[in-house]
Amino acid sequence: MTDVMEHIRILAQEIGPRASTSCEERYAAEYAAGVLRKLGLEVAVEPFRAPASWTWQNFISFGLILVAVPVYLLSPLAAFLLAVAGLAANILENDTMHIVTALMPQQQSQNVVARLEPPGEVRRRVVLAAHLDSSRSDFAHHPSRVAGFRTTYLLNTLMGGLVVVCCGLGLLVPRLGYAIPWRLEWWLTLPPALVLSVVQVLLIHRALTGKVVAGANDNGSGVAAVLAAMERLAAEPPQGTEVWAVLTGCEEVVTNGMVAFLRRHGQELRDAFFLIPDNCGAGRPLVATLEGMLIRHRPPRELRTLATEVAAARPELNLLLGPYRAGYTDGTAALARGYRALSVLAVDERGVLPNWHWPTDVLENVEPGTVRAVEAFLLEMVRRLDPSGS
């Protein structure tokens, strides 16, 4: 059997940085498809179209809020509508709902989909999913700042909300004249607008100078855990469970790959269980009992209970159970659309993903024991979910 570290080596070193919609992302998909075909599985590589980066959807949504500030001097109503649209778009985008993203220029990406049929009747379906692409580095993900990533996001959201409130005040207070610039509510929009202007500069900086990272941990580790788990399951399939392996593209662009997969297969998998390893290559494995950067998404009780039982029965896996709210995952996309999903990551002593979106995300910084523990967790969950009890 191929060890998880060999899969990560090929993804992070031989193929290297795998930007969303890039040739390298496609090479990674071809590699994963080849591994699954060698297991005797029927594999489909399913193309879809998506933007190449999330940078510009954030730039546009925050830009609408900023434009509202000068527009307010001409029309408080127009300013209010612009600010609401920008804030709503940003919140929904970060909850994996494609508002601005759907309007951006699209390029081709792909998902790899394989099914392992059980020996008996299909009584349950389990999806093991991980993303193939890797991200650009940026100012906010510097190791000295990354622990505050969600706090920064919440601050930016608050700044947008303040602009909305101030513009809304202009609709409530009596008009004293045409475009009077010294009105208090307008002046109150300037501090949050300044903060959001800095954010815009940093987004441009990311687009121009950010380097696509090797992605050994994010998410070579998750792909390796899925491929290794499928190899073991193919040798000893669960009796009543059909297991899907899904390797998605463009997760780093607001989970476009998972959204495309659910659009295509969601009806068939409405009752399935999704297990999603992401950034599980260093630190202590964390089973996410809550997801969502702003809007809360909780995995179903059945999965949370089962994960708790696995943690108790397998102490050598060193599992943590707790919230993960620093970013979105493919699990967030599934949960936000009403599917039953559970993500598993790995965090350092600060509760942060090690080397997240930074050039240090290389093979040498992956801890084999952590990836193997996550692989074992996936296998244990599949076995326990199998209604035949195999």
Secondary structure as the mmCIF struct_conf table of DSSP 4:
data_model
#
loop_
_struct_conf.conf_type_id
_struct_conf.id
_struct_conf.beg_label_comp_id
_struct_conf.beg_label_asym_id
_struct_conf.beg_label_seq_id
_struct_conf.end_label_comp_id
_struct_conf.end_label_asym_id
_struct_conf.end_label_seq_id
HELX_RH_AL_P HELX_RH_AL_P1 VAL A 4 ARG A 9
HELX_RH_PI_P HELX_RH_PI_P1 ILE A 10 ILE A 15
TURN_TY1_P TURN_TY1_P1 SER A 20 THR A 21
BEND BEND1 SER A 22 SER A 22
HELX_RH_AL_P HELX_RH_AL_P2 CYS A 23 LYS A 38
TURN_TY1_P TURN_TY1_P2 LEU A 39 GLY A 40
STRN STRN1 GLU A 42 ALA A 50
BEND BEND2 ALA A 52 ALA A 52
BEND BEND3 TRP A 54 TRP A 54
HELX_RH_AL_P HELX_RH_AL_P3 THR A 55 VAL A 71
TURN_TY1_P TURN_TY1_P3 TYR A 72 LEU A 74
HELX_RH_AL_P HELX_RH_AL_P4 PRO A 76 GLU A 93
TURN_TY1_P TURN_TY1_P4 ASN A 94 THR A 96
BEND BEND4 ILE A 99 VAL A 100
HELX_RH_3T_P HELX_RH_3T_P1 THR A 101 LEU A 103
BEND BEND5 MET A 104 MET A 104
STRN STRN2 GLN A 107 LEU A 116
BEND BEND6 PRO A 119 GLY A 120
STRN STRN3 ARG A 124 HIS A 131
HELX_LH_PP_P HELX_LH_PP_P1 SER A 135 SER A 135
STRN STRN4 ARG A 136 ARG A 136
HELX_LH_PP_P HELX_LH_PP_P2 SER A 137 SER A 137
HELX_RH_3T_P HELX_RH_3T_P2 PHE A 139 HIS A 141
BEND BEND7 HIS A 142 HIS A 142
TURN_TY1_P TURN_TY1_P5 PRO A 143 ARG A 145
HELX_RH_3T_P HELX_RH_3T_P3 VAL A 146 GLY A 148
HELX_RH_AL_P HELX_RH_AL_P5 PHE A 149 LEU A 172
BEND BEND8 VAL A 173 VAL A 173
HELX_LH_PP_P HELX_LH_PP_P3 PRO A 174 ARG A 175
BEND BEND9 GLY A 177 GLY A 177
TURN_TY1_P TURN_TY1_P6 TYR A 178 ALA A 179
TURN_TY1_P TURN_TY1_P7 PRO A 181 TRP A 182
HELX_RH_AL_P HELX_RH_AL_P6 LEU A 184 TRP A 187
TURN_TY1_P TURN_TY1_P8 LEU A 188 THR A 189
HELX_RH_AL_P HELX_RH_AL_P7 LEU A 190 THR A 209
STRN STRN5 VAL A 212 VAL A 212
HELX_RH_PI_P HELX_RH_PI_P2 ALA A 216 SER A 221
HELX_RH_AL_P HELX_RH_AL_P8 GLY A 222 ALA A 235
BEND BEND10 GLU A 236 GLU A 236
BEND BEND11 GLN A 239 GLY A 240
STRN STRN6 THR A 241 THR A 248
BEND BEND12 GLY A 249 GLY A 249
TURN_TY1_P TURN_TY1_P9 GLU A 251 THR A 255
HELX_RH_AL_P HELX_RH_AL_P9 ASN A 256 HIS A 265
TURN_TY1_P TURN_TY1_P10 GLY A 266 ASP A 271
STRN STRN7 PHE A 273 PRO A 277
BEND BEND13 ASN A 279 ASN A 279
BEND BEND14 GLY A 281 GLY A 283
STRN STRN8 ARG A 284 LEU A 290
STRN STRN9 GLU A 291 GLU A 291
BEND BEND15 MET A 293 ILE A 295
STRN STRN10 HIS A 297 HIS A 297
HELX_RH_AL_P HELX_RH_AL_P10 ARG A 301 ALA A 313
HELX_RH_3T_P HELX_RH_3T_P4 PRO A 315 LEU A 317
STRN STRN11 LEU A 320 PRO A 323
BEND BEND16 ALA A 326 GLY A 327
HELX_RH_AL_P HELX_RH_AL_P11 ASP A 330 ALA A 336
TURN_TY1_P TURN_TY1_P11 ARG A 337 GLY A 338
STRN STRN12 ARG A 340 VAL A 347
TURN_TY1_P TURN_TY1_P12 GLU A 349 ARG A 350
BEND BEND17 GLY A 351 GLY A 351
TURN_TY1_P TURN_TY1_P13 PRO A 354 HIS A 357
BEND BEND18 TRP A 358 TRP A 358
TURN_TY1_P TURN_TY1_P14 PRO A 359 THR A 360
BEND BEND19 VAL A 362 VAL A 362
HELX_RH_3T_P HELX_RH_3T_P5 LEU A 363 ASN A 365
HELX_RH_AL_P HELX_RH_AL_P12 PRO A 368 LEU A 385
TURN_TY1_P TURN_TY1_P15 PRO A 387 SER A 388
#
